[in-house]
Amino acid sequence: MKHTPKTFASLVLGLIAALTAHHAFAQLAVQPYLQLSPEGGITVMWNTEKPAYGWVEYGPTAELGHKADLVIEGLRNANTTRHKVVFPFGEHQTLHYRLAWKNITAFGPYSVTFEDPQYTEILKVSQMPPPDQAVRVAIFNDTHDNLPLFEKLVAQLEGFDFHFSVFNGDCFADPASEERFIRSLNVYNKGVDSAQRPVVYHRGNHEYRGAFARELRSWFSPPGGHFYGAFSAGPVRFVMLDAGEDKPDENKEYSGLIDFTAYRKEQAEFLKQELAGDAFLDATYRILVHHIPLYNERDAVFSRLPREVWEDVLNGAPITLGIHGHTHRHIIHPTNAIGNPYPLAIGGGNNDASATVTKLEITPEKLTLEMLNVAGEVVEALEIPAP
């Protein structure tokens, strides 16, 4: 192909733009991570190194052409390192987007001084599949900030084109500081390609502990607006519950600073409404996701605490499957194996010998689940036909 001066100049400009965009992406303190938002759409969050005004440029094609930002009670979110925007999909299933921001060097009452805008490369974001299409999910649990272990697990997802991922508790172990939290968050986000696939960060008992635990909520945009809620993807209604600590509130380890008894009762009220709603009743499959299972072989106190509050509400509900962690021992319990009225899939632990990653694929015809170890071997499997 013969390059004219015009085409050569276009190539050079394109290369410069690409290099600049990748450089800007690398310079972010926290790279973009998509989350299933409370409004039923998708939210993107990211952190700049310096206080800035941030926004998203988006459109149905790579030409973009539209802009969205966060406005809180009349004020555009600015002079902060933490940024959050909800995508306005409208009629589109997929959007192209890039992040944009301007660092702020001076913020006075009557004028603000900005640096030049910076941009990431152009990325893609898609809404969840409709009910007549399959949905694929990658699920992690109990990695306990063991980042080399996580990278071994995520390598087993090669070729598995999942729509979103779930970190089902105890992935941030006793978060002590923002620095430590961000270190793990960046590794997890990169591993699951969170800039283009939504991720649901769910709490386990170790996310409740540590000096930074009370800050976690502001870093996430969970589907229900809390660490419990529900959302639909493909033919599935996912119901997320937050089971609380694994010992009674009055245990001396908690220094009198928790009240999960009231929180579980609050979730029971949510469950009553969710189980009676059309989105739940009309779904082909209904999956419960929470860190601590309601049933275990020893009937340990960690299962009894949430079960005593939620079991009566769940009684008779057409639950297809429960997905859990906590015990550090991967296993699938068929219905009624340990008093459980629906099958339980419990992921593994936090070392090479016990860890698993779960691949979940649900079509209108059947649900297929596989747990893989760090060697890529299938250690647990389950198939459930559509009712």
Summary of the structure (lengths in Angstrom):
residues: 387
radius of gyration: 22.1
end to end distance: 57.8
largest distance: 77.0
contacts: 1242
relative contact order: 0.12
helix: 25%
strand: 32%
